[in-house]
Amino acid sequence: MTDLADPPPATLNRPAPAAAAARPAPAAAAAEAPPASGDKRSAIGQRAIAALMHFQFELARLLGRRFASAFASVVTREIGPFVGEHKIGLDNLAAAFPEKAPEERARILAGVWDNLARTTMDYAFLQELVAEFDPDRPKGTRL
């Protein structure tokens, strides 16, 4: 057994090999790499999603925070089961909680969809929420 006061082995103090130092940083390599051919999201698709999110946030601001949050929750709970991520969520819950009944796992996932919708709506009101925050009373505001 090694005493904690002992210095670390010499192998840990070696400088990195020259080949490793010559490699570009991962972020730089990713910036230079062309998009993967298997990427299903096109630039047009990404712009369409961005436009949809912008519209959703503007509509939410018109409806008000509480109503927009509740409305998004209802819509997402209804639409969520029809997207591919729902099956992934059910499979993950089944692997994590095999002892739970399928109905209980479905109820948990419905709560996930609810939370996702409400959290997304909070982004539309983020400036308002941050402006209301009082650091002298951190528990006295909505944040």
LUMKEVO-293695 format. One line per field, with one value per atom (N, C-alpha, C): residue number from 1; chain; atom name; x, y, z. Coordinates in Angstrom, 1 decimal, m for minus. Layout:
<pts>
drenke: NUM_... $
kolke: A_... $
filum: CA_... $
xx: X_... $
yy: Y_... $
zz: Z_... $
</pts>
This chain:
<pts>
drenke: 1_1_1_2_2_2_3_3_3_4_4_4_5_5_5_6_6_6_7_7_7_8_8_8_9_9_9_10_10_10_11_11_11_12_12_12_13_13_13_14_14_14_15_15_15_16_16_16_17_17_17_18_18_18_19_19_19_20_20_20_21_21_21_22_22_22_23_23_23_24_24_24_25_25_25_26_26_26_27_27_27_28_28_28_29_29_29_30_30_30_31_31_31_32_32_32_33_33_33_34_34_34_35_35_35_36_36_36_37_37_37_38_38_38_39_39_39_40_40_40_41_41_41_42_42_42_43_43_43_44_44_44_45_45_45_46_46_46_47_47_47_48_48_48_49_49_49_50_50_50_51_51_51_52_52_52_53_53_53_54_54_54_55_55_55_56_56_56_57_57_57_58_58_58_59_59_59_60_60_60_61_61_61_62_62_62_63_63_63_64_64_64_65_65_65_66_66_66_67_67_67_68_68_68_69_69_69_70_70_70_71_71_71_72_72_72_73_73_73_74_74_74_75_75_75_76_76_76_77_77_77_78_78_78_79_79_79_80_80_80_81_81_81_82_82_82_83_83_83_84_84_84_85_85_85_86_86_86_87_87_87_88_88_88_89_89_89_90_90_90_91_91_91_92_92_92_93_93_93_94_94_94_95_95_95_96_96_96_97_97_97_98_98_98_99_99_99_100_100_100_101_101_101_102_102_102_103_103_103_104_104_104_105_105_105_106_106_106_107_107_107_108_108_108_109_109_109_110_110_110_111_111_111_112_112_112_113_113_113_114_114_114_115_115_115_116_116_116_117_117_117_118_118_118_119_119_119_120_120_120_121_121_121_122_122_122_123_123_123_124_124_124_125_125_125_126_126_126_127_127_127_128_128_128_129_129_129_130_130_130_131_131_131_132_132_132_133_133_133_134_134_134_135_135_135_136_136_136_137_137_137_138_138_138_139_139_139_140_140_140_141_141_141_142_142_142_143_143_143 $
kolke: A_A_A_A_A_A_A_A_A_A_A_A_A_A_A_A_A_A_A_A_A_A_A_A_A_A_A_A_A_A_A_A_A_A_A_A_A_A_A_A_A_A_A_A_A_A_A_A_A_A_A_A_A_A_A_A_A_A_A_A_A_A_A_A_A_A_A_A_A_A_A_A_A_A_A_A_A_A_A_A_A_A_A_A_A_A_A_A_A_A_A_A_A_A_A_A_A_A_A_A_A_A_A_A_A_A_A_A_A_A_A_A_A_A_A_A_A_A_A_A_A_A_A_A_A_A_A_A_A_A_A_A_A_A_A_A_A_A_A_A_A_A_A_A_A_A_A_A_A_A_A_A_A_A_A_A_A_A_A_A_A_A_A_A_A_A_A_A_A_A_A_A_A_A_A_A_A_A_A_A_A_A_A_A_A_A_A_A_A_A_A_A_A_A_A_A_A_A_A_A_A_A_A_A_A_A_A_A_A_A_A_A_A_A_A_A_A_A_A_A_A_A_A_A_A_A_A_A_A_A_A_A_A_A_A_A_A_A_A_A_A_A_A_A_A_A_A_A_A_A_A_A_A_A_A_A_A_A_A_A_A_A_A_A_A_A_A_A_A_A_A_A_A_A_A_A_A_A_A_A_A_A_A_A_A_A_A_A_A_A_A_A_A_A_A_A_A_A_A_A_A_A_A_A_A_A_A_A_A_A_A_A_A_A_A_A_A_A_A_A_A_A_A_A_A_A_A_A_A_A_A_A_A_A_A_A_A_A_A_A_A_A_A_A_A_A_A_A_A_A_A_A_A_A_A_A_A_A_A_A_A_A_A_A_A_A_A_A_A_A_A_A_A_A_A_A_A_A_A_A_A_A_A_A_A_A_A_A_A_A_A_A_A_A_A_A_A_A_A_A_A_A_A_A_A_A_A_A_A_A_A_A_A_A_A_A_A_A_A_A_A_A_A_A_A_A_A_A_A $
filum: N_CA_C_N_CA_C_N_CA_C_N_CA_C_N_CA_C_N_CA_C_N_CA_C_N_CA_C_N_CA_C_N_CA_C_N_CA_C_N_CA_C_N_CA_C_N_CA_C_N_CA_C_N_CA_C_N_CA_C_N_CA_C_N_CA_C_N_CA_C_N_CA_C_N_CA_C_N_CA_C_N_CA_C_N_CA_C_N_CA_C_N_CA_C_N_CA_C_N_CA_C_N_CA_C_N_CA_C_N_CA_C_N_CA_C_N_CA_C_N_CA_C_N_CA_C_N_CA_C_N_CA_C_N_CA_C_N_CA_C_N_CA_C_N_CA_C_N_CA_C_N_CA_C_N_CA_C_N_CA_C_N_CA_C_N_CA_C_N_CA_C_N_CA_C_N_CA_C_N_CA_C_N_CA_C_N_CA_C_N_CA_C_N_CA_C_N_CA_C_N_CA_C_N_CA_C_N_CA_C_N_CA_C_N_CA_C_N_CA_C_N_CA_C_N_CA_C_N_CA_C_N_CA_C_N_CA_C_N_CA_C_N_CA_C_N_CA_C_N_CA_C_N_CA_C_N_CA_C_N_CA_C_N_CA_C_N_CA_C_N_CA_C_N_CA_C_N_CA_C_N_CA_C_N_CA_C_N_CA_C_N_CA_C_N_CA_C_N_CA_C_N_CA_C_N_CA_C_N_CA_C_N_CA_C_N_CA_C_N_CA_C_N_CA_C_N_CA_C_N_CA_C_N_CA_C_N_CA_C_N_CA_C_N_CA_C_N_CA_C_N_CA_C_N_CA_C_N_CA_C_N_CA_C_N_CA_C_N_CA_C_N_CA_C_N_CA_C_N_CA_C_N_CA_C_N_CA_C_N_CA_C_N_CA_C_N_CA_C_N_CA_C_N_CA_C_N_CA_C_N_CA_C_N_CA_C_N_CA_C_N_CA_C_N_CA_C_N_CA_C_N_CA_C_N_CA_C_N_CA_C_N_CA_C_N_CA_C_N_CA_C_N_CA_C_N_CA_C_N_CA_C_N_CA_C_N_CA_C_N_CA_C_N_CA_C_N_CA_C_N_CA_C_N_CA_C_N_CA_C_N_CA_C_N_CA_C_N_CA_C $
xx: 0.8_0.0_0.9_0.5_1.3_0.8_1.8_1.5_1.1_0.1_m0.4_0.6_1.6_2.7_3.7_3.7_4.7_4.4_5.5_5.3_4.6_3.9_3.3_4.4_4.1_5.1_5.6_6.8_7.4_6.7_5.9_5.2_4.1_3.6_2.6_3.1_4.4_5.0_5.7_5.5_6.2_5.5_6.2_5.5_4.8_3.8_3.1_4.0_3.7_4.5_4.3_5.3_5.3_4.1_3.7_2.6_1.3_1.2_m0.1_m0.1_1.1_1.1_0.8_1.1_0.9_m0.5_m1.3_m2.7_m3.5_m4.5_m5.3_m6.2_m6.6_m7.6_m8.9_m9.7_m10.9_m11.9_m12.0_m12.9_m12.5_m11.2_m10.7_m10.9_m10.7_m10.9_m12.4_m13.3_m14.7_m15.2_m14.6_m14.9_m14.5_m13.4_m12.9_m13.6_m14.1_m14.7_m16.0_m16.2_m17.5_m18.6_m19.9_m21.0_m21.0_m21.3_m21.4_m22.5_m22.2_m23.2_m24.4_m24.3_m25.5_m26.3_m25.9_m26.7_m28.0_m29.1_m30.4_m31.0_m30.3_m30.8_m30.1_m30.9_m30.4_m30.4_m29.7_m29.7_m31.2_m31.9_m33.3_m34.1_m33.9_m34.7_m34.4_m33.1_m32.7_m33.3_m33.3_m34.0_m35.5_m36.1_m37.5_m37.8_m37.0_m37.2_m36.9_m35.9_m35.6_m36.8_m37.4_m38.5_m39.7_m39.9_m41.0_m40.9_m39.6_m39.4_m39.6_m39.2_m39.4_m40.9_m41.6_m43.1_m43.7_m43.2_m43.7_m43.5_m42.3_m41.9_m42.8_m42.9_m43.7_m45.2_m45.7_m47.1_m47.2_m46.2_m46.2_m46.2_m45.5_m45.4_m46.8_m47.5_m48.8_m49.9_m49.7_m50.6_m50.4_m49.2_m48.8_m48.2_m47.3_m46.5_m47.3_m48.3_m49.0_m49.8_m50.5_m51.4_m50.5_m49.4_m48.5_m47.9_m47.5_m46.9_m47.9_m49.1_m50.1_m50.5_m50.7_m51.0_m50.0_m48.7_m47.6_m47.5_m47.8_m47.8_m48.9_m50.1_m51.2_m50.8_m50.3_m50.0_m48.8_m47.8_m46.6_m47.0_m47.8_m48.2_m49.0_m49.7_m50.5_m49.6_m48.6_m47.8_m46.6_m46.1_m44.9_m44.9_m46.0_m46.0_m45.9_m46.0_m45.9_m44.5_m43.6_m42.2_m41.3_m40.2_m39.3_m38.7_m38.4_m37.8_m38.7_m40.0_m40.9_m40.5_m40.3_m40.0_m38.6_m37.7_m36.4_m36.5_m37.4_m37.7_m38.3_m39.3_m39.9_m38.9_m38.0_m37.0_m36.0_m35.6_m34.7_m35.3_m36.6_m37.3_m37.5_m37.7_m37.9_m36.5_m35.4_m34.1_m33.8_m34.1_m33.8_m34.7_m36.0_m37.0_m37.8_m37.1_m37.9_m39.0_m38.9_m39.9_m41.2_m41.1_m42.3_m43.2_m44.5_m45.5_m45.4_m45.7_m45.7_m46.5_m47.6_m48.5_m47.7_m47.0_m46.2_m45.1_m44.4_m43.4_m44.0_m45.1_m45.8_m46.2_m46.6_m46.9_m45.7_m44.6_m43.3_m42.9_m43.0_m42.7_m43.6_m44.9_m45.8_m45.3_m44.8_m44.3_m43.1_m42.3_m41.1_m41.5_m42.5_m43.0_m43.6_m44.3_m44.8_m43.7_m42.7_m41.5_m40.8_m40.6_m39.9_m40.7_m42.0_m42.8_m42.8_m42.9_m42.9_m41.6_m40.5_m39.1_m38.9_m39.4_m39.2_m39.9_m41.1_m41.9_m41.2_m40.4_m39.7_m38.7_m38.1_m37.1_m37.8_m39.0_m39.7_m39.8_m39.7_m39.9_m38.6_m37.5_m36.2_m35.8_m35.9_m35.5_m36.4_m37.7_m38.6_m38.3_m38.0_m37.7_m36.4_m35.4_m34.1_m34.2_m35.0_m35.2_m35.9_m36.8_m37.5_m36.6_m35.5_m34.7_m34.1_m34.2_m33.7_m32.6_m31.3_m30.3_m30.4_m31.0_m31.2_m32.3_m33.2_m34.3_m34.3_m33.4_m33.3_m34.5_m35.2_m36.3_m37.6_m37.6_m38.8_m39.3_m38.7_m39.1_m39.4_m39.8_m40.2_m39.1_m37.9_m36.7_m36.3 $
yy: m1.2_0.0_1.2_2.3_3.5_4.5_5.1_6.2_7.4_8.2_9.3_10.4_10.4_11.5_11.1_9.9_9.5_10.3_10.7_11.3_10.3_10.8_9.9_9.2_8.1_7.4_8.3_8.1_8.9_8.8_7.8_7.6_8.7_9.2_10.2_11.6_11.8_13.1_13.3_12.3_12.4_13.4_14.2_15.1_14.3_14.9_14.3_14.0_12.9_12.6_13.7_13.9_14.9_14.8_13.5_13.3_13.8_13.7_14.1_15.6_16.3_17.7_18.3_17.6_18.2_18.1_17.2_17.1_18.4_18.7_19.9_19.7_20.7_20.6_20.1_19.3_18.7_19.8_20.9_22.0_22.5_22.7_23.2_22.2_20.9_19.9_19.8_19.9_19.9_21.1_22.2_23.4_23.3_22.6_22.4_21.3_20.3_19.1_19.5_18.9_19.1_18.4_18.8_18.0_16.6_15.7_14.3_14.0_13.1_12.7_12.1_11.5_10.9_11.9_13.1_14.1_14.4_14.1_14.3_15.7_16.6_17.9_18.8_19.3_20.2_21.6_22.5_23.9_24.5_24.1_24.5_24.0_22.7_22.2_22.9_23.2_23.9_25.3_26.0_27.3_27.2_26.1_26.0_25.7_25.0_24.7_26.0_26.8_28.1_29.0_29.0_29.9_29.5_28.2_27.6_28.0_27.9_28.2_29.7_30.5_32.0_32.3_31.7_31.9_31.4_30.3_29.7_30.6_31.2_32.1_33.4_33.9_35.2_34.9_33.8_33.4_33.3_32.6_32.4_33.8_34.7_36.1_36.7_36.5_37.1_36.4_35.1_34.3_34.5_34.9_35.0_33.7_33.9_32.8_31.6_31.8_30.6_29.9_30.6_30.0_29.3_29.9_29.3_28.0_28.0_26.9_25.7_26.0_25.0_24.4_25.3_25.0_24.1_24.5_23.7_22.3_22.2_21.0_20.0_20.5_19.7_19.2_20.1_19.8_18.8_19.0_18.1_16.7_16.7_15.3_14.6_15.3_14.6_14.2_15.1_14.8_13.9_14.0_13.3_11.8_11.1_9.6_9.3_10.2_9.9_10.2_10.7_10.9_9.8_9.6_8.5_8.5_9.6_9.7_9.1_9.0_8.5_7.0_6.3_4.8_4.7_5.6_5.5_5.7_6.7_7.0_5.8_5.2_4.0_2.8_2.6_1.6_1.9_3.1_3.5_3.3_3.7_3.5_2.0_1.2_m0.2_m0.8_m0.3_m0.8_m0.3_0.9_1.5_1.0_0.8_0.4_m0.8_m2.0_m3.2_m3.6_m3.2_m3.6_m2.8_m1.6_m0.8_m1.3_m1.1_m1.6_m0.6_m1.1_m0.3_1.0_0.9_2.1_3.2_2.7_3.6_4.3_3.5_4.1_5.1_4.8_5.7_7.0_6.9_8.1_8.9_8.3_9.0_9.7_9.1_9.7_10.8_10.7_11.8_13.1_12.8_13.9_14.5_13.7_14.2_15.1_14.7_15.6_16.9_16.8_18.0_19.0_18.4_19.2_19.8_19.1_19.6_20.8_20.7_21.7_23.0_22.8_24.0_24.6_23.8_24.4_25.2_24.6_25.3_26.7_26.7_28.0_29.0_28.5_29.4_30.2_29.7_30.4_31.6_31.6_32.8_33.9_33.6_34.6_34.8_34.3_34.3_35.7_36.7_38.1_38.6_38.3_38.8_38.1_36.8_36.1_36.6_36.8_37.3_38.7_39.5_40.9_41.0_40.0_40.0_39.4_38.8_38.2_39.2_39.0_39.9_39.2_39.4_38.7_38.8_39.9_40.0_39.1_38.7_37.8_36.6_35.7_34.7_33.7_33.6_32.7_33.4_34.8_35.5_35.8_35.3_35.5_34.2_34.3_33.1_32.2_32.7_31.9_31.0 $
zz: 0.0_0.0_0.0_m0.7_m0.9_0.2_0.8_1.7_0.9_1.4_0.6_0.5_1.4_1.3_0.3_m0.2_m1.3_m2.5_m3.3_m4.6_m5.6_m6.6_m7.5_m8.4_m9.0_m9.8_m10.9_m11.4_m12.4_m13.7_m14.0_m15.2_m15.4_m14.2_m14.3_m14.6_m14.4_m14.6_m16.0_m16.9_m18.2_m19.1_m19.9_m20.8_m21.9_m22.5_m23.6_m24.8_m25.5_m26.7_m27.7_m28.6_m29.6_m30.5_m30.8_m31.7_m31.1_m29.8_m29.2_m29.1_m29.0_m28.9_m30.3_m31.4_m32.7_m33.2_m32.5_m32.9_m32.6_m33.5_m33.2_m32.0_m31.4_m30.3_m30.8_m30.0_m30.5_m31.1_m30.4_m30.9_m32.2_m32.4_m33.7_m34.8_m34.5_m35.5_m35.9_m34.9_m35.2_m36.0_m35.8_m36.6_m38.0_m38.3_m39.6_m40.4_m39.6_m40.3_m41.0_m42.1_m42.8_m42.1_m42.3_m41.6_m42.0_m41.1_m41.3_m42.3_m43.2_m44.2_m43.7_m42.5_m41.8_m41.0_m41.0_m40.2_m41.0_m40.3_m40.9_m40.9_m40.2_m40.1_m41.1_m42.0_m43.0_m42.5_m43.2_m42.8_m42.9_m43.8_m44.0_m42.8_m42.5_m41.3_m40.0_m39.8_m38.6_m38.6_m39.7_m39.8_m39.5_m40.0_m39.8_m38.3_m37.7_m36.2_m35.4_m35.8_m35.2_m35.3_m36.5_m36.8_m35.9_m35.9_m35.0_m33.6_m33.1_m31.7_m31.4_m32.4_m32.3_m32.2_m33.1_m33.1_m31.8_m31.3_m30.1_m28.9_m28.8_m27.7_m27.8_m29.0_m29.2_m28.8_m29.2_m28.8_m27.3_m26.7_m25.3_m24.5_m25.0_m24.4_m24.5_m25.6_m25.8_m24.8_m24.6_m23.8_m22.3_m21.9_m20.5_m20.0_m19.0_m18.5_m18.1_m17.2_m16.6_m17.7_m18.5_m19.5_m20.6_m21.0_m22.0_m21.5_m20.2_m19.6_m19.5_m19.1_m19.0_m20.4_m21.3_m22.7_m23.3_m23.2_m23.7_m23.1_m21.8_m21.1_m21.7_m21.9_m22.4_m23.9_m24.7_m26.1_m26.1_m25.3_m25.3_m24.8_m23.7_m23.2_m24.3_m25.2_m26.2_m27.4_m27.8_m28.9_m28.6_m27.4_m26.9_m27.3_m27.0_m27.3_m28.7_m29.6_m31.1_m31.6_m30.8_m31.3_m30.9_m31.7_m31.4_m30.1_m29.5_m28.2_m27.1_m27.3_m26.3_m26.1_m27.2_m27.1_m26.4_m26.7_m26.1_m24.6_m24.2_m22.8_m22.1_m22.7_m22.2_m22.0_m23.0_m22.9_m21.8_m21.6_m20.6_m19.2_m19.1_m17.8_m17.5_m18.5_m18.2_m17.8_m18.3_m17.9_m16.5_m16.2_m14.9_m13.8_m14.1_m13.1_m13.6_m13.7_m14.2_m13.2_m12.0_m11.0_m11.1_m11.8_m11.9_m13.1_m12.8_m13.9_m15.1_m16.3_m17.5_m17.3_m16.6_m16.4_m15.6_m14.6_m13.8_m14.6_m15.4_m16.3_m17.3_m17.8_m18.7_m18.0_m16.7_m15.9_m15.7_m15.4_m15.2_m16.5_m17.6_m18.9_m19.2_m18.9_m19.1_m18.3_m17.1_m16.3_m16.9_m17.5_m18.2_m19.4_m20.1_m21.2_m20.7_m19.5_m18.9_m18.5_m17.8_m17.4_m18.6_m19.6_m20.8_m21.4_m21.5_m22.0_m21.2_m19.9_m19.0_m18.9_m18.9_m18.9_m20.2_m21.4_m22.6_m22.6_m22.0_m22.0_m21.1_m20.1_m19.2_m20.0_m21.1_m21.9_m22.5_m22.8_m23.4_m22.4_m21.1_m20.1_m19.3_m19.8_m19.0_m18.6_m19.5_m19.2_m18.0_m18.1_m17.1_m15.7_m15.8_m14.5_m13.9_m14.7_m14.2_m13.7_m14.4_m13.9_m12.5_m12.3_m11.0_m9.8_m10.2_m9.1_m8.2_m6.9_m5.9_m5.1_m5.3_m4.6_m3.1_m2.6_m1.2_m0.6_m1.5_m1.1_m2.1_m2.1_m3.1_m3.1_m2.0_m2.0_m2.0_m2.2_m2.3_m3.7_m4.7_m6.1_m6.8_m8.0_m8.8_m9.1_m9.1_m9.5_m8.4 $
</pts>
